[in-house]
């Protein structure tokens, strides 16, 4: 699985990273581990999965974490997470 994380501010891409995980973990564990790794790389607290975030992710395999998803203050508009490659054996 490959997940692309992008930090957006004022409609401009400010930072991005791609996290790869082809381990035997469950899909959910891979997503959560990738989110943790991206947050560590961007020096962010882990965002909260609100109902809208979960719904968007289930529909599209991508979602956005806005200011209301974070406990700490953020200096960007949103963090976007997008699955760009699923494991071939799933």
C-alpha positions in Angstrom: 0.0 0.0 0.0 1.2 3.5 -0.8 -0.4 6.5 0.8 0.3 10.1 -0.3 0.1 12.9 2.3 -0.1 16.5 1.2 -0.1 19.7 3.3 -2.1 22.5 1.7 -2.1 26.2 2.5 -3.9 28.9 0.4 -4.4 26.4 -2.4 -0.7 25.6 -2.7 1.0 22.4 -1.9 3.4 23.2 0.9 4.8 19.7 1.7 4.2 16.1 0.8 5.4 12.6 1.4 4.5 9.1 0.3 4.5 6.3 2.8 4.8 2.7 1.6 3.7 -0.4 3.7 3.6 -3.8 2.0 3.6 -5.7 5.3 1.1 -8.3 6.4 -0.7 -5.9 8.7 -4.4 -5.2 8.1 -5.4 -2.3 5.8 -6.6 -0.3 8.9 -3.2 -0.8 10.7 -1.3 0.2 7.5 -3.4 3.4 7.2 -3.0 4.3 10.9 0.7 3.6 10.9 1.2 5.7 7.7 -0.7 8.5 9.2 1.5 8.4 12.3 4.6 8.3 10.2 3.5 11.3 8.1 2.6 13.3 11.2 6.0 12.6 12.7 7.6 13.7 9.5 5.5 16.9 9.4 5.8 17.5 13.1 2.1 17.3 13.7 -0.1 15.8 16.3 -2.2 12.9 15.1 -5.6 14.2 13.8 -8.9 13.0 15.0 -11.1 10.9 12.6 -14.4 12.7 12.6 -17.5 11.1 11.0 -17.1 13.2 7.8 -13.5 12.2 7.5 -14.3 8.5 7.9 -17.2 8.8 5.4 -15.0 10.5 2.8 -12.2 7.9 3.2 -14.6 5.0 2.9 -16.1 6.4 -0.4 -12.9 7.7 -2.1 -9.8 6.2 -0.4 -8.8 9.8 0.4 -9.8 12.4 2.9 -8.8 15.8 4.3 -8.0 16.7 7.9 -8.9 20.3 8.7 -8.3 22.5 11.7 -11.2 20.8 13.6 -9.5 17.4 13.2 -6.5 18.6 15.2 -6.2 19.3 18.9 -3.1 21.5 18.4 -3.1 24.6 16.3 -2.0 24.1 12.7 -0.5 26.6 10.3 -2.0 25.2 7.1 -5.5 24.7 5.7 -5.6 20.9 5.6 -3.7 17.7 5.5 -4.8 15.5 2.6 -4.4 11.7 2.7 -4.8 9.6 -0.5 -4.3 5.9 -1.1 -2.5 5.7 -4.4 -1.8 2.0 -4.5 -3.4 -0.9 -2.8 -1.7 -4.2 -2.0 -1.9 -6.4 -5.2 -3.0 -9.5 -3.3 -6.1 -7.8 -1.8 
